[in-house]
């Protein structure tokens, strides 16, 4: 007969435990976070993103991407590698960084 306290096993918090832990670690290690609604199917998008980036299908043509970075500029850079139209939920620093990068791109001239 076993000695010591017994426990009742519980259901895992998610089906994919690796993704669950990866998402938690990523969220804990990044200062700035954003949810990005991307107008592209999740199945087409995951090949371009790191395994730590969480992608959720919304429907056949749209997905949500959860992304984080240490500063707003890097957060914007992570989002800009996505080859699709997108919308972000903030934070305000991210919106400022995206505008700054967009203005720089708009003002770019060819170097001669």
C-alpha positions as CSV (number, residue, x, y, z in Angstrom):
1,X,0.0,0.0,0.0
2,X,1.4,3.4,-1.0
3,X,2.3,5.9,1.7
4,X,2.1,9.6,1.7
5,X,-0.6,12.0,0.3
6,X,-2.6,11.1,-2.7
7,X,-3.8,13.4,-5.5
8,X,-6.5,13.4,-8.1
9,X,-5.2,14.0,-11.6
10,X,-6.8,17.0,-13.3
11,X,-7.5,17.7,-17.0
12,X,-4.6,19.6,-18.8
13,X,-5.3,23.3,-19.4
14,X,-5.0,22.8,-23.1
15,X,-4.8,19.9,-25.5
16,X,-1.3,20.9,-26.8
17,X,0.8,21.3,-23.6
18,X,3.9,22.4,-25.5
19,X,2.1,25.3,-27.1
20,X,0.5,26.2,-23.7
21,X,4.0,26.3,-22.0
22,X,5.6,28.1,-24.9
23,X,2.8,30.8,-24.9
24,X,3.3,31.3,-21.1
25,X,7.0,31.6,-21.3
26,X,6.9,34.0,-24.3
27,X,4.3,36.2,-22.5
28,X,6.5,36.3,-19.3
29,X,9.7,37.3,-21.2
30,X,8.3,40.1,-23.4
31,X,7.5,43.5,-22.2
32,X,5.2,44.6,-25.0
33,X,2.5,42.3,-26.4
34,X,-0.2,42.7,-29.1
35,X,-2.9,40.8,-30.7
36,X,-2.9,41.2,-34.5
37,X,-5.9,40.4,-36.7
38,X,-4.4,39.2,-39.9
39,X,-6.3,38.9,-43.2
40,X,-4.8,35.7,-44.2
41,X,-5.6,32.1,-43.4
42,X,-3.7,30.7,-40.3
43,X,-2.5,27.7,-42.3
44,X,-0.7,30.1,-44.8
45,X,0.7,32.3,-42.0
46,X,2.4,29.8,-39.6
47,X,5.2,29.0,-42.1
48,X,6.5,32.6,-41.8
49,X,6.4,32.9,-38.0
50,X,8.6,31.5,-35.2
51,X,7.2,28.5,-33.3
52,X,6.8,30.7,-30.2
53,X,4.2,32.9,-32.0
54,X,0.7,31.8,-31.3
55,X,-1.7,31.8,-34.3
56,X,-5.4,31.2,-33.9
57,X,-7.7,30.7,-36.8
58,X,-10.8,33.0,-36.7
59,X,-12.3,31.8,-40.0
60,X,-11.0,30.6,-43.4
61,X,-9.5,34.0,-44.3
62,X,-8.6,35.6,-41.0
63,X,-6.5,34.7,-37.9
64,X,-5.3,36.3,-34.7
65,X,-1.5,36.4,-34.0
66,X,-0.3,36.9,-30.5
67,X,3.2,38.5,-30.6
68,X,5.6,40.0,-28.1
69,X,8.9,41.8,-28.0
70,X,11.1,43.8,-25.6
71,X,10.4,47.2,-27.2
72,X,7.7,48.7,-29.5
73,X,10.1,48.9,-32.6
74,X,10.9,45.2,-32.5
75,X,7.2,44.4,-31.9
76,X,6.4,46.4,-35.1
77,X,9.2,44.5,-37.0
78,X,7.7,41.1,-36.0
79,X,4.3,42.2,-37.3
80,X,5.7,43.8,-40.5
81,X,7.2,40.4,-41.7
82,X,3.6,39.3,-42.2
83,X,2.7,39.6,-45.9
84,X,-0.9,40.5,-45.4
85,X,-3.2,43.3,-44.3
86,X,-3.5,43.5,-40.5
87,X,-5.1,45.4,-37.6
88,X,-3.5,45.7,-34.1
89,X,-5.2,46.2,-30.7
90,X,-2.4,48.4,-29.3
91,X,-0.5,49.3,-27.2
92,X,-0.2,52.9,-28.2
93,X,3.6,52.6,-28.3
94,X,3.2,50.0,-31.0
95,X,0.9,52.2,-33.1
96,X,3.5,55.0,-32.8
97,X,6.3,52.7,-33.9
98,X,4.3,51.4,-36.9
99,X,3.5,55.0,-38.0
100,X,7.2,56.0,-37.7
101,X,8.3,53.0,-39.8
102,X,5.6,53.7,-42.3
103,X,6.6,57.4,-42.6
104,X,10.2,56.4,-43.1
105,X,9.2,54.0,-45.8
106,X,7.1,56.6,-47.5
107,X,9.9,59.1,-47.5
108,X,12.6,56.7,-48.8
109,X,14.4,57.7,-52.0
110,X,16.7,55.8,-54.1
111,X,20.4,56.2,-53.2
112,X,22.6,57.3,-56.1
